Amino acid sequence: MLIELTGRLATKLQTLRKERNIKPAMMWCPKCQTRHRAAPPQVSVRATILAMRRFGIADDETVKVLEKRWKTHRDKQQLNLYGAPEGTPVPSHHVTDQGLPRKP
């Protein structure tokens, strides 16, 4: 349920950013010594849990329980911060002008 909600929030975030023409911030990369756009922000499962507290959907105790359960589930199932299996590519901070990840 949390992973599905996280996916829906991530999709909504990307939709809003696209509709409002909000581009990722410019950044200086010390590794490649160039200035370019950062990768678009993503929504982690933990960010979803914390948002539930922020918007009054869950109280502090419920959030603590959810965080502990998520950590246990994540470790057991070998998931990354976003609920995908470990090893699933996560966009790096390097992106091209077209928004595609840049090869380091």
N, C-alpha and C positions, 0 to 999 in steps of 0.2 A: 504494500500500500504506500509506504513512504517513498519507495523508488519511483512508483508511478506518479505520485504527486510531484516529486522532484522533476521528473521529465516534463510534466505539464507546466510547471513553473518556468523551467528552462525554455520551453517552446514559447511561452507567453513573453518572457523577457526578450528573446530574439525577435519576436514579431513586433513588439513595441519599439525596439531599437531600430528595426528596419522601417516601420511606418513613419517614425519621427526623424529618420535619417541621422541617427546618432551613431557616429563612427567611434571605434576604439581609440583610446588615447595614443598620442605619439610617445615613443620612448627611445632612449638611447641604449643601444645594446653594447656593452663593453666587450662582448665576445666577438661580434662581427664588425664592430666599430662603425655602425651605421645607425641612422635614425629612421624608424619606421613605425607603423601601427602595431600596437600590442594585439594579442589574440582577444577575441570577444570574451566577455566575462561568462562564466559558467555557474550553475547552481549546484552545490553539493548537497548530499542528503543531510548533513549536519546543519547547513544553512537553512534548509527547509524546516528542520526541527526547531532551530532558534527563532525562525520567523513565526512559527506557531505560538511561541511564548510572546513575542513582540506584539502580535496582533490579537492577543487574548484568546486564542483558540485552545491553548493548553496552559496550565499553571506550572510553576517552577518545579514542583515534585514530579509531575507528569513528564516534563521535559528531561529531567535527570534520568528517569526510568527509560524513556525513549532513547536517550543518548547511550546509556549502558547496553540496552538491547541491540541497538544498531551496531555498536562496536563489536559485541559478541557475534552477531550475525555476519558482519563484514569479515571478521577474522576467520570464522568457520567456513564461509562460502568463498573466501579469497576474492573479495570485491574491492574496487578502488573507491575513492571518495565520492564518486558519482553513481555508485551502485552497479557499475559494469565489472565484468570479470577482470582480475589483475592482468596486466599485460595489454589491455585494450588501449589503443593509442589515445592520448589526451593531447589536445592542441597545445603546442608550445607557445612561448611568448613571441616567437618569430612568425610573422605573417607577411605575405606580399601585399601589394596594392589591391590585388583581387580578393584578398581575404583568405587565401589558401596558405597552409603552413609552409614556411620556408625551410629548406634543408640546411641544418647547421654546418 
